[in-house]
Every structure is written in C-alpha cells, then in structure tokens.
Amino acid sequence: MIFVHMKHEAPVYHEKILQSGDVCNSCLRIIKQERLEPTRNGLDDELEAIYERDPRTTEIAYGPARSASNVKGCFCDRCGTESAYDRIWDDEPDDRLAESRVRELVKAAIRTLEVKGVDIHRSTVARHALQRRRDGEHVDEAIGRAVEAAIVAAMTAADDAEEARSA
C-alpha cells in the first residue's frame, strides 16, 4: 500500500477525493454510489448514506486470497485496485509519474469534484497543477493546490458576473 503524500493540506482535494471512500486513489474516479436508506434503528424518519459499487466503473472479479470467502472482490475497472484507498503508483523523486499520467489524473480529479458539487474553474486546475508538477511538486500537492486556486477563480468569476448583471 502506498500512502498519500501531502506537505501542505489542500482541504477540498483531501476531503472530497483522497479521504473519500467512494473515490479510487489510484485513478481519482468515483467508484461507489451513495444510496440513502432508512436508519437501522427504525425509530426515526432519518436516512443514512450507504455506499455501493458503481457498476459503470467497477467489476466483480476473483483473485488470490487467504481464505475462500475473500476470493471474490469489487475492483476498479481502470486500475484494478480493490480498495478506494490503495494506490498502484508512487510519485517519489526516483519514480516520477509521466506527464501524460498526471494529465489523466488532473482530468479525473476535475470530473470527480464537479460530480461532487464543487464549483471550480477547470482551466485553472489544469494550468496550475501541470505548472506545479513541472516545478517538482508531488502530484497530490500539485493537484490539491491547483484545486484551491480554481475554487478562488470560480468564486471570483461568479462575483464578476453578478457585478456585471447588477450594473
């Protein structure tokens, strides 16, 4: 298992993607769907969120396991990881990701954040993430900081549009 590397916290990227159980940490795509069900205690009209596999991005497969009951699993159909928190790549200085792979991760992060309702300026994410990456930042840090800049850019653009309408 490879651990996520973040020197400076990027709250939205960290919360909505890296620490989220419904997003694959290897390809940054949503792999689980949220389903609301009545709470288990049956006393309230409250609903609880249950995550189940997204059949569009996962597959049920069989693999080696310690016991027969663990042979069947749900795997990401893009990268093959079974857990949302596993990574199949590393981005350490001696084993850097190719720029094409970083571009794929940036695109996937943008799509995932948009699905999760985060208002971002797409081109700002791409431009900032790729520039920070070229400057030597770890891919998680580059995307995280780019997301924060893109949120600010989206808020600024929305404020500018509102001012133009009211003028």
For each residue, the residues with C-beta under 8 A, 3 or more apart:
1: 85 86 87
2: 86 87 88 89 90
3:
4: 18 25 87 140
5: 91 92 138 140 141
6: 9 10 14 18 138 140 141 144
7: 138 141
8: 141 144 145
9: 6 14 144
10: 6 13 14 141 143 144 145 147 148
11: 14 15 148
12: 15 16 113 118 144 147 148 151
13: 10 16 17 18 109 113 140 143 144 147 148
14: 6 9 10 11 17 18 19 144
15: 11 12 18 19 20
16: 12 13 20 23 112 113 116 118
17: 13 14 20 23 25 28 109 112 113
18: 4 6 13 14 15 23 25 140
19: 14 15
20: 15 16 17 23 84
21: 32 51 84 85
22: 30 31 32 33 34 51 84
23: 16 17 18 20 28 29 30 31 84 112
24: 27 28 29 30 31 57 76 78 79 81 84
25: 4 17 18 28 81 84 85 86 87
26: 76 78 79 81 86 87 88 89
27: 24 76 78 79 104 105 108
28: 17 23 24 25 105 108 109 112
29: 23 24 57 76 78 108 111 112
30: 22 23 24 33 54 57 112 115
31: 22 23 24 53 54 57 58 76 84
32: 21 22 51 52 53 54 58 84
33: 22 30 51 52 53 54
34: 22 49 50 51
35: 49 50 51 52
36: 47 48 49 50
37: 47 48 50
38: 42 45 46 47 48
39: 42 43 44 46 47 48
40: 48
41: 44
42: 38 39
43: 39
44: 39 41
45: 38
46: 38 39
47: 36 37 38 39
48: 36 37 38 39 40
49: 34 35 36
50: 34 35 36 37
51: 21 22 32 33 34 35
52: 32 33 35
53: 31 32 33 58 60 74
54: 30 31 32 33 57 58
55: 58
56:
57: 24 29 30 31 54 76 77 78
58: 31 32 53 54 55 74 75 76 77
59: 74 75 77
60: 53 72 73 74 75
61: 72 73 75
62: 71 72 73
63: 71 73 75 82
64: 71
65: 68 69 70 71 73
66: 70
67: 70 71
68: 65 71
69: 65
70: 65 66 67 73
71: 62 63 64 65 67 68
72: 60 61 62
73: 60 61 62 63 65 70 82
74: 53 58 59 60 82
75: 58 59 60 61 63 80 81 82
76: 24 26 27 29 31 57 58 79 80 81 82
77: 57 58 59 80
78: 24 26 27 29 57
79: 24 26 27 76 88
80: 75 76 77 88
81: 24 25 26 75 76 84 86 87 88
82: 63 73 74 75 76 86
83: 86
84: 20 21 22 23 24 25 31 32 81
85: 1 21 25
86: 1 2 25 26 81 82 83
87: 1 2 4 25 26 81 90
88: 2 26 79 80 81
89: 2 26 97 101
90: 2 87 95
91: 5 95 96 97 138 139 140
92: 5 95 96
93: 96
94:
95: 90 91 92
96: 91 92 93
97: 89 91 101 102 105 139
98: 101 102
99: 102 103 130 133
100: 103 104
101: 89 97 98 104 105
102: 97 98 99 105 106 129 130 133 139 142
103: 99 100 106 107 126 130
104: 27 100 101 107 108
105: 27 28 97 101 102 108 109 139 143
106: 102 103 109 110 125 126 129 130 143 146
107: 103 104 110 111 126
108: 27 28 29 104 105 111 112
109: 13 17 28 105 106 112 113 125 143 147
110: 106 107 113 114 120 122 125 126
111: 29 107 108 114 115
112: 16 17 23 28 29 30 108 109 115 116
113: 12 13 16 17 109 110 116 118 120 147
114: 110 111 117 118 120
115: 30 111 112
116: 16 112 113
117: 114
118: 12 16 113 114 147 151
119: 151 154 155 158
120: 110 113 114 124 125 147 150 151 153 154
121: 124 125 150 151 153 154 157
122: 110 125 126 150
123: 126 127
124: 120 121 127 128 146 149 150 153 154
125: 106 109 110 120 121 122 128 129 143 146 147 149 150
126: 103 106 107 110 122 123 129 130 146
127: 123 124 130 131 146
128: 124 125 131 132 142 145 146 149 150
129: 102 106 125 126 132 133 142 143 145 146
130: 99 102 103 106 126 127 133 134 142
131: 127 128 134 135
132: 128 129 135 137 141 142 145 146
133: 99 102 129 130 136 137 139 142
134: 130 131
135: 131 132
136: 133
137: 132 133 141 142 145
138: 5 6 7 91 141 142
139: 91 97 102 105 133 142 143
140: 4 5 6 13 18 91 143 144
141: 5 6 7 8 10 132 137 138 144 145
142: 102 128 129 130 132 133 137 138 139 145 146
143: 10 13 105 106 109 125 129 139 140 146 147
144: 6 8 9 10 12 13 14 140 141 147 148
145: 8 10 128 129 132 137 141 142 148 149
146: 106 124 125 126 127 128 129 132 142 143 149 150
147: 10 12 13 109 113 118 120 125 143 144 150 151
148: 10 11 12 13 144 145 151 152
149: 124 125 128 145 146 152 153
150: 120 121 122 124 125 128 146 147 153 154
151: 12 118 119 120 121 147 148 154 155
152: 148 149 155 156
153: 120 121 124 149 150 156 157
154: 119 120 121 124 150 151 157 158
155: 119 151 152 158 159
156: 152 153 159 160
157: 121 153 154 160 161
158: 119 154 155 161 162
159: 155 156 162 163
160: 156 157 163 164
161: 157 158 164 165
162: 158 159 165 166
163: 159 160 166 167
164: 160 161 167
165: 161 162
166: 162 163
167: 163 164
